[in-house]
Every structure is written in C-alpha cells, then in structure tokens.
Amino acid sequence: MACIRERRNRLVIDFYDQHGKRRWKTLKEGATKKQARQELRKIEEKVEKGSYIPPGKAPSFSGTDDNPGVAQKWLKAKKPNVRHSTYQQYLGHIENHLKPYYGTTRITRINYDSVERFIEHCQDKKASVPTLKKILVTLGAIMSYACVFRAIPSTHSV
C-alpha cells in the first residue's frame, strides 16, 4: 500500500515496486498534496505494468568495460544472427557515432528531443543522409531491444 507522508517539510511518496522492494520518492520543496497524488498515480501505473525503474538504476547506453550498456548487449545478441559485414556495420555505427554522442547516458534519457539533437549533431559533422538513416535504424533497434528487456517502458521508444 502506497502512501504520502510529510518529512522534514517535504512530501514523500512511500511505496513498493513490482519486485516487492520498498521505495521512497521525495518531492521538491513546495510540492502540494495534489501534485504528490498525481506522481503517486504515475508510479502505481508503472508498478502495475511492471515497468517501474528507480532513478539511477536504468542502464546506460554504452556502459563500461565491466558493466556493458544496452548497445553492447544488443550487439552481442545480434552477432550470431547476422552476417559478419552487417555486424561490422552495426559496430561502426555504435563506436563511431552513437557511443561518442550518448556515451554513458542513461537509456531512459534518450527521447525524441535527444534524437533530434543527435541528428543535428550528425548534420553538423557532415554525415550523409543515407548514413544517418542507417545509424537511426540501428538506434531504433537498440531502443526496441531495451523495451523488450524492460530497461525502458515500451511507450518510451524512439
């Protein structure tokens, strides 16, 4: 059962996630009960769907050597099912374009606006339109992979 409490002059949402783990979300100072109830409703919907991801727990786009990101996991999953040349093309898209731009950005931070900024960035770097389209197809596949494995909610896809 979720509830809203006041603690140190701030409202706190106290709830259990889909795994049964107790979580708290402290709202900004000055937040109203109405705003807290709206936020609680959003959280409860995500928990009900099984798509709640605590802040800071979402995987990164490219990750690190010891903790691979979504892009590396997608690439590893693709490798046995595609030709070597296709794999090399995907690897090139990730290493040369996507990884330098998104780096260790949390996958939940990649949205329509960030993709638009990425497109502008590629156009500034004089990437050709066909290349840019192929890179965006790769990015879309990575985001779909993240949805399937619940790294991001399915409504978040690019």
Secondary structure, DSSP 8 states (H G I E B T S, - for coil): --EEEEETTEEEEEEE-TTS-EEEEE--TT--HHHHHHHHHHHHHHHHHT----TT-S-BSSB-SSSB-HHHHHHHHHGGGS-HHHHHHHHHHIIIIIHHHHTT-BGGG--HHHHHHHHHHHHHTT--HHHHHHHHHHHHHHHHHHHHTTSS-GGG--
